[in-house]
């Protein structure tokens, strides 16, 4: 390999210690366990209490997942592009304001 291609393939940034990597993974494990417990309770609640057919619930969940697959990058693009409010309030401020009113109606 030439020197230029070898330099390009090197990862940039500081290498993290094993302790930091383990601490991040433990935090990820805790979040994963809480999330899975919540999802399990949601499935049980919808099947047992509400009486929704599990196939219908899984189809609805799959539709929501596909919707998120397209929606999340679009919202991320708009969030990263907004620079009008950055100096004073930060770039997420307009989206917090847009979400505050609908969220307050749900409560």
C-alpha positions in Angstrom: 0.0 0.0 0.0 1.1 3.5 -0.6 1.6 5.9 2.2 -1.4 8.1 1.3 -3.9 5.2 1.3 -2.5 3.9 4.6 -3.0 7.3 6.2 -6.6 7.6 4.9 -7.5 4.2 6.4 -6.4 5.1 9.9 -9.2 6.0 12.3 -9.2 9.6 13.4 -9.7 10.6 17.0 -8.5 9.5 20.4 -8.6 5.8 21.3 -10.8 5.2 24.3 -9.7 3.1 27.3 -11.3 -0.2 28.1 -13.0 1.3 31.3 -14.7 4.0 29.3 -15.9 1.5 26.7 -17.3 -0.8 29.4 -19.0 2.0 31.2 -20.8 3.1 28.0 -21.8 -0.5 27.2 -23.2 -1.0 30.8 -25.3 2.2 30.3 -26.5 0.8 26.9 -27.3 -2.5 28.6 -29.4 -0.8 31.3 -31.3 1.2 28.6 -31.9 -1.9 26.5 -33.3 -3.8 29.5 -35.7 -1.0 30.4 -36.7 -0.6 26.8 -37.4 -4.3 26.4 -39.4 -4.5 29.6 -41.5 -1.5 28.5 -42.1 -3.1 25.0 -43.1 -6.4 26.6 -45.6 -4.6 28.9 -47.0 -2.7 25.9 -47.6 -5.9 24.0 -49.2 -7.6 27.0 -51.4 -4.6 27.7 -52.6 -4.4 24.1 -53.3 -8.1 23.8 -54.8 -8.8 27.3 -56.5 -5.6 28.4 -57.5 -3.9 25.2 -58.1 -7.2 23.4 -56.3 -6.2 20.2 -55.3 -9.1 17.9 -51.5 -9.6 18.1 -51.2 -9.8 14.3 -52.9 -6.5 13.9 -50.7 -4.9 16.6 -47.6 -6.3 14.9 -48.6 -4.9 11.5 -49.3 -1.5 13.1 -45.9 -1.6 14.8 -44.2 -2.6 11.5 -45.9 0.3 9.7 -44.8 2.7 12.4 -41.2 1.4 12.1 -41.1 1.9 8.4 -42.6 5.4 8.9 -39.8 6.1 11.3 -37.2 4.8 8.9 -38.0 7.6 6.5 -39.2 10.3 8.9 -36.2 10.3 11.3 -33.5 11.2 8.7 -35.7 14.0 7.3 -36.3 15.5 10.7 -32.6 15.1 11.5 -31.7 16.9 8.2 -34.0 19.9 9.1 -32.7 20.0 12.7 -29.1 20.1 11.5 -29.8 22.7 8.9 -31.5 25.2 11.2 -29.0 27.9 12.2 -31.2 30.9 12.7 -31.6 30.5 16.5 -28.2 28.9 17.2 -26.4 31.9 18.7 -29.0 32.6 21.4 -31.1 29.5 22.1 -29.5 26.6 20.1 -30.5 24.8 17.0 -33.2 22.6 18.5 -35.1 25.5 20.0 -37.7 25.9 17.2 -38.5 22.2 17.3 -38.9 22.3 21.0 -41.4 25.1 20.6 -43.3 23.3 17.8 -43.6 20.2 20.0 -44.5 21.9 23.2 -48.1 22.8 22.2 -49.1 19.3 20.9 -47.4 17.7 23.9 -49.3 19.9 26.3 -52.6 18.9 24.6 -51.8 15.3 25.1 -51.3 15.8 28.9 
